[in-house]
């Protein structure tokens, strides 16, 4: 899987370079700001001021870009590549955000977060079980996890995509029920599943889950 992940990372940064080529930076970031605010409204998550928030797999313009009054940390293994090749991502724009250039599996802070966002990222990782464990460990008891995924909607195509590297950017291929199982077996309750976009091969879902409270002493 490590080789497939490295190949996916290579194509990921090139996808971003192609996608953002010719798009003016301020125009793009203004559009992303509108997108993320609309996203939060659709999934019905309130992010209180002073909340501790992690944007895991943040990309060059993740939800960290609109969180101004929270304590925000963001991580992505391609941050340095984004900063070197995309004017759309420059850390200096976000002095209130603490960035980490590392894969999720290697992220080991000495804290937990009120809200963890992992948006369009979990099926990009190398070791999915390890990343699911890490995400679960990063959420405080009673905290929230927001996980967005492209989930297979046709079982036959899911099996085909697992056998063949048809979807080069995504090393992992699952349906929404399987992603929900990954969350619930790690101590979360699914609060809601929001379908944001219906597709032929993939449906785009957001799973919002709350971590079970710590057991009483």
Secondary structure as UniProt FT lines:
FT   HELIX           2..20
FT   TURN            21..22
FT   HELIX           25..43
FT   TURN            49..50
FT   STRAND          52..56
FT   TURN            60..61
FT   HELIX           63..66
FT   STRAND          71..75
FT   TURN            77..78
FT   HELIX           79..85
FT   TURN            87..88
FT   HELIX           91..93
FT   TURN            95..96
FT   STRAND          97..100
FT   HELIX           104..106
FT   STRAND          113..119
FT   HELIX           122..124
FT   HELIX           128..138
FT   STRAND          139..152
FT   HELIX           155..163
FT   TURN            168..169
FT   HELIX           176..184
FT   TURN            185..187
FT   STRAND          188..197
FT   STRAND          202..211
//
